[in-house]
Amino acid sequence: MGKKPNVILFGIDSLRRDIMSSYGYHHQTTPHIDKFAEEGVLFEKHFSPSIPTTPAYASMLSGRDCFGTDVVALRHQGPMGEGMKTLAEILGENDYNTTCVGFSNNPSSRGFQKYLDYEAWLPDETGRCPKAQNLNDVAIPELKRLEADDKPFFLFLRHMDPHSPYLPPRPFERMFYAGDEKDPENKSMEPVYNFKPHADFMKSWIPEGVTDKDYVIAQYEGAVAYMDACIQNIFAQVEELGIEEETLIVVTSDHGETLYEHDCFFDHHGMYDNCLVVPLILKYKGKLPEGKRFSDATLIQDITPTILELLGIEADLEFEGRSLVNMIKGDAPVPVSEFYITECTWMRKHGWRTPEWKLIQALEPDFHFKPEIELYNLVKDPGENHNVAEEEPEVVSLLQKRMKDYIAKREQQTGRVNPIYTNTDYHGHGDEPLKDSQQAYDTLYLGSITNARGLQADDKKKTVK
């Protein structure tokens, strides 16, 4: 029997699906990933139900939902769900070499044999951060090392270019912008600079004097395009090594990003679809069809079961996710029609999403002074701009009941309280719930780039191995 297939998983942080030309964006932001998608399978409605980073990657890398992982908060403390194994642990038990690039010191990256880091936050002497090239400098030598071994490998790559600060190097910073970013008549950045919790963080990387929000949005677009160009280097390396036909490659993201919608400027809080809908593209030359697109809803916890089936590995484990292989083969599984959603970064909220409706319910007052209950008609209002909770009380009650029934079922199945109820110190300011939105606004201060980077990792001494 020959060697099992390799896996390269691009778990790109903060990559917004609708900013990718692969998904129809009007700017050519991802030409290389577009070509990759033409040679593989693309899922058009792929959701990450529990945001932000830590719970999303926990589900991606385990096949479990937030009840199974017991993870909902960015600053997750303690172990993950009992009996849970990560994809790295499963593959390690199946004689794989496993390496994680750019995601050490986080509970969700548990189980890799080797961790490599790169600079993905701080600007260089030009004021820019070539994040994806920094990743390549580490990842490509590691790819060559892994390929030279007799064992199959699992290489996980966490790109950070779409994560703020958006700092693409030249010429990408002006690739999608030709205006005057410091036009004194433009007032569109005033709300960003006036939002006290995040203002200093934004000012720490947005050039002084910038007044045009479209310039900052163009930095995000440019960061995605720059990353796409660097990812092509890895695609080319796989081809050069002659391992295309024995390597499954997956491109996905932990969550999306909010650029200038819903008052959540250049960050990824808020359970709106711009944060919950992410890309998923798989290529496995000769084993998966080419150029196929699927419109049925899929969930981030489907990734691990799908990878395992494509590798031919049977894991005697419980998954909430399902393998998508049958869907790819044309066997239509029971569609995902509704699901539970959570957020636990700067706001502690949960909700319920159906094809027609989105319910968002705050468990503590948020720092945007939004109401406790939000309801959006996703058919009439796909941008989620008109809260109809007061106009549709019966729909609110119906969705609340479906959500509560689901929570009760999952609590009984896991024998644990819903983690969204127990993570009251999600913001690092103590277990006492925030009394009102003003207290949240005054308390939840992000600060500098260095502070933001520190939120994503435990103390360096606690590296999760």
Secondary structure in CASP SS format (residue, H / E / C, confidence):
PFRMAT SS
TARGET T0000
AUTHOR 0000-0000-0000
METHOD secondary structure of the structure
MODEL  1
M C 1.00
G C 1.00
K C 1.00
K C 1.00
P C 1.00
N E 1.00
V E 1.00
I E 1.00
L E 1.00
F E 1.00
G E 1.00
I E 1.00
D C 1.00
S C 1.00
L C 1.00
R C 1.00
R H 1.00
D H 1.00
I H 1.00
M C 1.00
S H 1.00
S H 1.00
Y H 1.00
G C 1.00
Y C 1.00
H C 1.00
H C 1.00
Q C 1.00
T C 1.00
T C 1.00
P H 1.00
H H 1.00
I H 1.00
D H 1.00
K H 1.00
F H 1.00
A H 1.00
E H 1.00
E C 1.00
G C 1.00
V E 1.00
L E 1.00
F E 1.00
E E 1.00
K E 1.00
H E 1.00
F E 1.00
S C 1.00
P C 1.00
S E 1.00
I E 1.00
P C 1.00
T H 1.00
T H 1.00
P H 1.00
A H 1.00
Y H 1.00
A H 1.00
S H 1.00
M H 1.00
L C 1.00
S C 1.00
G C 1.00
R C 1.00
D C 1.00
C H 1.00
F H 1.00
G H 1.00
T H 1.00
D C 1.00
V C 1.00
V C 1.00
A C 1.00
L C 1.00
R C 1.00
H C 1.00
Q C 1.00
G C 1.00
P C 1.00
M C 1.00
G C 1.00
E C 1.00
G C 1.00
M C 1.00
K C 1.00
T C 1.00
L H 1.00
A H 1.00
E H 1.00
I H 1.00
L H 1.00
G H 1.00
E H 1.00
N C 1.00
D C 1.00
Y C 1.00
N E 1.00
T E 1.00
T E 1.00
C E 1.00
V E 1.00
G C 1.00
F C 1.00
S C 1.00
N C 1.00
N C 1.00
P H 1.00
S H 1.00
S H 1.00
R C 1.00
G C 1.00
F C 1.00
Q C 1.00
K E 1.00
Y E 1.00
L E 1.00
D C 1.00
Y C 1.00
E C 1.00
A C 1.00
W C 1.00
L C 1.00
P C 1.00
D C 1.00
E C 1.00
T C 1.00
G C 1.00
R C 1.00
C C 1.00
P C 1.00
K H 1.00
A H 1.00
Q H 1.00
N H 1.00
L H 1.00
N H 1.00
D H 1.00
V H 1.00
A H 1.00
I H 1.00
P H 1.00
E H 1.00
L H 1.00
K H 1.00
R H 1.00
L H 1.00
E H 1.00
A H 1.00
D C 1.00
D C 1.00
K C 1.00
P C 1.00
F E 1.00
F E 1.00
L E 1.00
F E 1.00
L E 1.00
R C 1.00
H C 1.00
M C 1.00
D C 1.00
P C 1.00
H C 1.00
S C 1.00
P C 1.00
Y C 1.00
L C 1.00
P C 1.00
P C 1.00
R C 1.00
P C 1.00
F H 1.00
E H 1.00
R H 1.00
M C 1.00
F C 1.00
Y C 1.00
A C 1.00
G C 1.00
D C 1.00
E C 1.00
K C 1.00
D C 1.00
P C 1.00
E C 1.00
N C 1.00
K C 1.00
S C 1.00
M C 1.00
E H 1.00
P H 1.00
V H 1.00
Y H 1.00
N C 1.00
F C 1.00
K H 1.00
P H 1.00
H H 1.00
A H 1.00
D H 1.00
F H 1.00
M H 1.00
K H 1.00
S C 1.00
W C 1.00
I C 1.00
P C 1.00
E C 1.00
G C 1.00
V C 1.00
T C 1.00
D C 1.00
K H 1.00
D H 1.00
Y H 1.00
V H 1.00
I H 1.00
A H 1.00
Q H 1.00
Y H 1.00
E H 1.00
G H 1.00
A H 1.00
V H 1.00
A H 1.00
Y H 1.00
M H 1.00
D H 1.00
A H 1.00
C H 1.00
I H 1.00
Q H 1.00
N H 1.00
I H 1.00
F H 1.00
A H 1.00
Q H 1.00
V H 1.00
E H 1.00
E H 1.00
L C 1.00
G C 1.00
I C 1.00
E H 1.00
E H 1.00
E H 1.00
T E 1.00
L E 1.00
I E 1.00
V E 1.00
V E 1.00
T E 1.00
S E 1.00
D C 1.00
H C 1.00
G C 1.00
E C 1.00
T E 1.00
L C 1.00
Y C 1.00
E C 1.00
H C 1.00
D C 1.00
C C 1.00
F C 1.00
F C 1.00
D E 1.00
H C 1.00
H C 1.00
G C 1.00
M C 1.00
Y C 1.00
D H 1.00
N H 1.00
C H 1.00
L H 1.00
V E 1.00
V E 1.00
P E 1.00
L E 1.00
I E 1.00
L E 1.00
K E 1.00
Y C 1.00
K C 1.00
G C 1.00
K C 1.00
L C 1.00
P C 1.00
E C 1.00
G C 1.00
K E 1.00
R E 1.00
F E 1.00
S E 1.00
D E 1.00
A E 1.00
T E 1.00
L E 1.00
I H 1.00
Q H 1.00
D H 1.00
I H 1.00
T H 1.00
P H 1.00
T H 1.00
I H 1.00
L H 1.00
E H 1.00
L H 1.00
L H 1.00
G C 1.00
I C 1.00
E C 1.00
A C 1.00
D C 1.00
L C 1.00
E C 1.00
F C 1.00
E C 1.00
G C 1.00
R C 1.00
S C 1.00
L C 1.00
V H 1.00
N H 1.00
M H 1.00
I H 1.00
K H 1.00
G C 1.00
D C 1.00
A C 1.00
P C 1.00
V C 1.00
P C 1.00
V C 1.00
S C 1.00
E C 1.00
F E 1.00
Y E 1.00
I E 1.00
T E 1.00
E E 1.00
C E 1.00
T C 1.00
W C 1.00
M C 1.00
R E 1.00
K E 1.00
H E 1.00
G E 1.00
W E 1.00
R E 1.00
T C 1.00
P C 1.00
E C 1.00
W E 1.00
K E 1.00
L E 1.00
I E 1.00
Q E 1.00
A E 1.00
L C 1.00
E C 1.00
P C 1.00
D C 1.00
F C 1.00
H C 1.00
F C 1.00
K C 1.00
P C 1.00
E C 1.00
I E 1.00
E E 1.00
L E 1.00
Y E 1.00
N E 1.00
L C 1.00
V C 1.00
K C 1.00
D C 1.00
P C 1.00
G C 1.00
E C 1.00
N C 1.00
H C 1.00
N C 1.00
V C 1.00
A C 1.00
E C 1.00
E C 1.00
E C 1.00
P H 1.00
E H 1.00
V H 1.00
V H 1.00
S H 1.00
L H 1.00
L H 1.00
Q H 1.00
K H 1.00
R H 1.00
M H 1.00
K H 1.00
D H 1.00
Y H 1.00
I H 1.00
A H 1.00
K H 1.00
R H 1.00
E H 1.00
Q H 1.00
Q H 1.00
T H 1.00
G C 1.00
R C 1.00
V C 1.00
N C 1.00
P H 1.00
I H 1.00
Y H 1.00
T H 1.00
N C 1.00
T C 1.00
D C 1.00
Y C 1.00
H C 1.00
G C 1.00
H C 1.00
G C 1.00
D C 1.00
E C 1.00
P C 1.00
L C 1.00
K C 1.00
D C 1.00
S H 1.00
Q H 1.00
Q H 1.00
A H 1.00
Y H 1.00
D H 1.00
T H 1.00
L C 1.00
Y C 1.00
L C 1.00
G C 1.00
S C 1.00
I H 1.00
T H 1.00
N H 1.00
A H 1.00
R H 1.00
G H 1.00
L C 1.00
Q C 1.00
A C 1.00
D C 1.00
D C 1.00
K H 1.00
K H 1.00
K H 1.00
T C 1.00
V C 1.00
K C 1.00
END
